[in-house]
Every structure is written in structure tokens, then in C-alpha cells.
């Protein structure tokens, strides 16, 4: 093992159950993020794109505005039929 993994392994031995559970949850979330990391790394070198420092989960969810009348998407479907 390299020194980083050895250090992590020795640190894990000293954790209590709650800390170990938190660390396991963190590593599972970390592994889920790696699916997009190749694309993020490629785009980070492209000056066209600006990658947020916090990663991909920095944007807040936005609820759609409720307007009056029939939604444009429903009108389009109706017109196409």
C-alpha cells in the first residue's frame, strides 16, 4: 500500500462506530460523483465552460412559475394532434 492508503487505514482503525458510519457514507457519495468526473475534468480545460468550485450540485432547484390559462406545451401537443 502507498503511504496515503496506509495512513487512512490506520486512521480508520481508531474511529468509533458513528465516525466509521459517517466516513462510509462520505465515501459512497464520493464514488457516485466520480461518474461525471471525467467529463468535468475535460470541460475544466475548455475556456468555454466555467465549472463551479462546489461541483455539479451547487445549483438550487427551481419550481416552475404557475401561469394563467393552458400551458404552452399542452397547446403545442393539442395543435400537433
C-alpha positions in Angstrom: 0.0 0.0 0.0 1.1 3.5 -0.6 1.6 5.9 2.3 -1.8 7.7 1.8 -3.7 4.4 2.0 -1.7 3.3 5.0 -2.4 6.5 6.8 -6.1 6.2 6.0 -6.2 2.6 7.1 -4.5 3.4 10.5 -6.9 6.3 11.0 -9.9 4.1 10.3 -8.8 1.7 13.0 -9.2 4.5 15.6 -12.7 5.6 14.6 -15.7 4.7 16.7 -18.8 3.2 15.1 -20.6 6.6 14.4 -17.5 8.1 12.8 -17.0 5.0 10.7 -20.6 5.2 9.5 -20.2 8.8 8.6 -16.9 8.0 6.7 -18.6 5.2 4.8 -21.5 7.5 3.8 -19.0 10.0 2.6 -17.0 7.5 0.5 -20.3 6.2 -1.1 -21.2 9.8 -2.1 -17.7 10.4 -3.3 -17.9 7.3 -5.6 -21.2 8.4 -7.0 -19.7 11.7 -8.1 -16.8 10.1 -10.0 -19.2 9.1 -12.9 -19.1 12.7 -14.1 -15.6 13.5 -13.1 -14.1 12.6 -16.5 -16.4 15.0 -18.2 -15.8 17.6 -15.6 -12.1 17.3 -16.0 -12.3 17.6 -19.8 -14.6 20.7 -19.6 -12.4 22.3 -16.9 -9.7 22.7 -19.5 -12.0 24.2 -22.0 -12.3 28.0 -21.6 -15.8 28.0 -23.0 -17.1 26.3 -19.8 -16.8 27.6 -16.2 -17.1 24.8 -13.7 -18.5 25.9 -10.3 -16.0 25.4 -7.4 -18.5 23.4 -5.4 -19.0 20.9 -8.2 -22.2 20.0 -10.0 -24.6 20.2 -7.0 -24.2 23.9 -6.4 -27.4 24.9 -8.3 -30.6 25.2 -6.3 -33.8 23.5 -7.5 -36.3 26.0 -9.1 -40.0 25.5 -9.1 -41.8 26.4 -12.3 -44.0 29.6 -12.3 -47.7 28.9 -12.4 -49.3 31.0 -15.0 -52.9 31.5 -16.1 -54.5 29.5 -18.9 -53.3 26.4 -20.7 -49.6 25.6 -20.7 -47.8 26.2 -24.0 -46.6 22.6 -24.0 -50.2 21.4 -23.8 -51.3 23.8 -26.6 -48.5 22.5 -28.8 -49.5 18.9 -28.2 -53.1 19.8 -29.0 -52.1 21.6 -32.2 -50.0 18.7 -33.3 -52.9 16.2 -32.9 
